[in-house]
Amino acid sequence: MTKAVFLDRDGTINHDTGHLHKPEELMLIQGAIEAIKEIRNKGFIVIVVTNQAGIAKGLYTEDDVNELHGYINQKLKLAGAAIDAFYYCPHHPGALIEKYRIECECRKPKPGMLLKAIEELKINPHCSFMIGDKESDMLAGKNAGIAHNLLVRSGCKTDEINTVADGIYDNLKDLVLAGGLERQCHAE
């Protein structure tokens, strides 16, 4: 089994501009590329898990999300970094588009995207990390049995006192530089 770093997208890798779906509007957070490169150098695979309610709201399509993810990976690969897999949830209970109006198991804080990746990519959750900017990211990681759930301040403001996060950092680059990925595997 392999170890992985699960990353939220908006607010963790790129600035959260609200329903980002156009490649030309992508603004990566300073240091994110270098951090992802270093994560991979440490032997982790990198997986993005992202809620994409804009699909359910009819603001953009799944094809738009896939195109954006391809663009993100293209930019990362040019700098010697890459995302190994992207998982997204297109659902929302208040969706305008009926086929997406469901209470699913993949919308964070539920663990569906992470569990699917764990199964498909043969990931050891006891040696893996979930990194995100919202409490829903931390809860998704905990709900999936991910050993280490780390919050970054680069996106949404969250309650840092009552968080379930195992650690809090300013951004992804600071997390990596501060040794946030040096934690041991938890016993299975």
C-alpha positions as CSV (number, residue, x, y, z in Angstrom):
1,M,0.0,0.0,0.0
2,T,1.1,3.5,-0.7
3,K,1.0,6.7,1.3
4,A,-0.8,9.8,0.0
5,V,-1.4,13.4,0.7
6,F,-5.0,14.4,0.0
7,L,-5.3,18.1,-0.9
8,D,-8.4,20.2,-1.0
9,R,-8.2,22.4,-4.1
10,D,-9.8,25.9,-3.6
11,G,-8.1,27.7,-0.8
12,T,-5.3,25.1,-0.4
13,I,-3.7,24.9,-3.9
14,N,-5.3,27.9,-5.6
15,H,-7.0,31.0,-4.3
16,D,-10.7,30.4,-3.7
17,T,-12.4,32.9,-6.1
18,G,-15.8,31.2,-5.8
19,H,-16.8,28.6,-8.3
20,L,-13.5,28.5,-10.2
21,H,-13.9,26.7,-13.5
22,K,-12.1,28.8,-16.1
23,P,-8.3,28.0,-16.6
24,E,-7.6,31.7,-17.2
25,E,-9.0,32.6,-13.7
26,L,-6.7,30.2,-11.9
27,M,-4.4,31.8,-9.4
28,L,-2.2,29.3,-7.6
29,I,-1.3,30.2,-4.0
30,Q,2.3,31.3,-3.6
31,G,4.5,28.3,-2.9
32,A,1.9,25.6,-3.8
33,I,3.9,24.3,-6.7
34,E,7.1,23.9,-4.7
35,A,5.1,22.3,-1.8
36,I,3.5,19.7,-4.1
37,K,6.9,19.0,-5.7
38,E,8.4,18.4,-2.2
39,I,5.4,16.2,-1.1
40,R,6.1,14.0,-4.1
41,N,9.9,14.0,-3.3
42,K,9.0,12.6,0.2
43,G,7.4,9.6,-1.5
44,F,3.7,10.5,-1.3
45,I,1.2,10.4,-4.1
46,V,-0.9,13.6,-4.3
47,I,-4.6,13.5,-4.7
48,V,-7.0,16.4,-5.0
49,V,-10.5,16.0,-3.4
50,T,-12.8,18.9,-4.0
51,N,-16.5,19.7,-3.6
52,Q,-17.8,21.3,-6.9
53,A,-21.3,22.6,-6.1
54,G,-21.1,24.9,-9.1
55,I,-21.9,21.9,-11.3
56,A,-25.1,21.2,-9.3
57,K,-25.9,24.9,-9.5
58,G,-25.6,24.9,-13.3
59,L,-22.7,27.4,-13.3
60,Y,-20.4,25.0,-15.1
61,T,-20.1,21.4,-16.2
62,E,-18.1,18.3,-15.3
63,D,-16.2,18.8,-18.5
64,D,-15.2,22.3,-17.4
65,V,-13.9,20.8,-14.1
66,N,-11.9,18.1,-15.9
67,E,-10.5,20.8,-18.3
68,L,-9.4,22.9,-15.3
69,H,-7.8,20.0,-13.6
70,G,-5.9,19.1,-16.7
71,Y,-4.7,22.7,-16.9
72,I,-3.6,22.7,-13.2
73,N,-1.7,19.5,-13.8
74,Q,-0.1,20.9,-16.9
75,K,1.2,23.9,-15.0
76,L,2.4,21.7,-12.2
77,K,4.2,19.3,-14.5
78,L,6.1,22.2,-16.2
79,A,7.6,22.9,-12.7
80,G,8.4,19.3,-11.9
81,A,5.3,18.6,-9.8
82,A,2.0,16.8,-10.5
83,I,-1.3,15.6,-9.1
84,D,-1.7,11.9,-9.3
85,A,-5.5,11.9,-9.3
86,F,-8.4,14.3,-9.0
87,Y,-11.7,13.4,-7.3
88,Y,-14.6,15.8,-7.2
89,C,-18.2,15.9,-5.9
90,P,-20.7,17.5,-8.3
91,H,-23.6,17.0,-5.9
92,H,-25.5,19.4,-3.6
93,P,-28.8,19.0,-1.7
94,G,-30.1,22.3,-3.1
95,A,-29.0,21.7,-6.7
96,L,-30.7,23.4,-9.5
97,I,-29.9,20.4,-11.8
98,E,-32.0,17.5,-10.6
99,K,-29.5,14.7,-11.3
100,Y,-27.1,16.3,-8.9
101,R,-29.7,17.0,-6.2
102,I,-28.8,14.2,-3.8
103,E,-27.5,13.6,-0.3
104,C,-24.4,11.8,-1.5
105,E,-21.5,10.1,0.4
106,C,-18.8,12.1,-1.5
107,R,-19.5,15.7,-0.5
108,K,-17.1,16.7,2.2
109,P,-17.3,16.3,5.2
110,K,-18.5,12.9,4.1
111,P,-15.6,10.6,3.2
112,G,-16.7,9.2,-0.1
113,M,-14.1,10.7,-2.4
114,L,-11.3,9.8,0.0
115,L,-12.6,6.2,0.5
116,K,-12.9,5.7,-3.3
117,A,-9.3,6.9,-3.8
118,I,-8.1,4.7,-0.9
119,E,-9.7,1.7,-2.6
120,E,-8.8,2.5,-6.2
121,L,-5.2,3.6,-5.6
122,K,-4.4,1.1,-2.8
123,I,-3.6,3.8,-0.2
124,N,-2.7,3.2,3.4
125,P,-4.8,5.8,5.3
126,H,-2.7,5.2,8.5
127,C,0.3,6.8,6.7
128,S,-1.6,9.5,4.8
129,F,-2.5,13.1,5.3
130,M,-5.6,15.3,4.5
131,I,-4.7,19.0,4.0
132,G,-7.4,21.6,3.5
133,D,-8.6,25.1,4.5
134,K,-12.0,24.2,5.9
135,E,-13.3,22.1,8.8
136,S,-15.2,20.0,6.3
137,D,-11.8,18.9,4.9
138,M,-10.7,17.9,8.4
139,L,-13.9,16.0,9.1
140,A,-13.7,14.2,5.7
141,G,-10.2,13.1,6.5
142,K,-11.2,11.9,10.0
143,N,-14.3,10.2,8.6
144,A,-12.1,8.3,6.1
145,G,-9.7,7.2,8.7
146,I,-6.8,9.4,7.5
147,A,-4.1,9.5,10.2
148,H,-3.1,13.1,9.9
149,N,-5.5,16.0,9.1
150,L,-3.9,19.4,8.8
151,L,-5.5,22.8,8.3
152,V,-4.1,25.6,6.3
153,R,-5.2,29.3,6.8
154,S,-4.7,30.2,3.1
155,G,-8.4,29.9,2.2
156,C,-11.4,30.2,4.5
157,K,-11.4,31.4,8.0
158,T,-12.3,28.6,10.3
159,D,-12.6,28.1,14.1
160,E,-9.1,27.2,15.0
161,I,-9.9,26.5,18.6
162,N,-12.6,23.9,18.1
163,T,-11.1,22.3,15.0
164,V,-10.5,18.5,14.8
165,A,-7.3,19.3,12.9
166,D,-4.1,17.7,14.1
167,G,-2.1,20.9,13.2
168,I,-2.6,24.3,11.7
169,Y,-0.3,26.1,9.3
170,D,-0.4,29.3,7.3
171,N,-0.3,27.6,3.9
172,L,0.8,24.5,2.1
173,K,4.4,25.6,1.6
174,D,4.8,26.5,5.3
175,L,3.3,23.2,6.3
176,V,5.9,21.3,4.2
177,L,8.8,23.5,5.3
178,A,7.8,23.2,9.0
179,G,8.0,19.4,8.8
180,G,4.2,18.8,8.9
181,L,4.6,15.7,6.8
182,E,7.2,14.1,9.2
183,R,4.6,12.4,11.4
184,Q,4.8,8.7,11.8
185,C,2.4,6.1,10.5
186,H,-0.3,5.2,13.0
187,A,-0.7,1.6,13.9
188,E,-3.3,-0.2,11.8
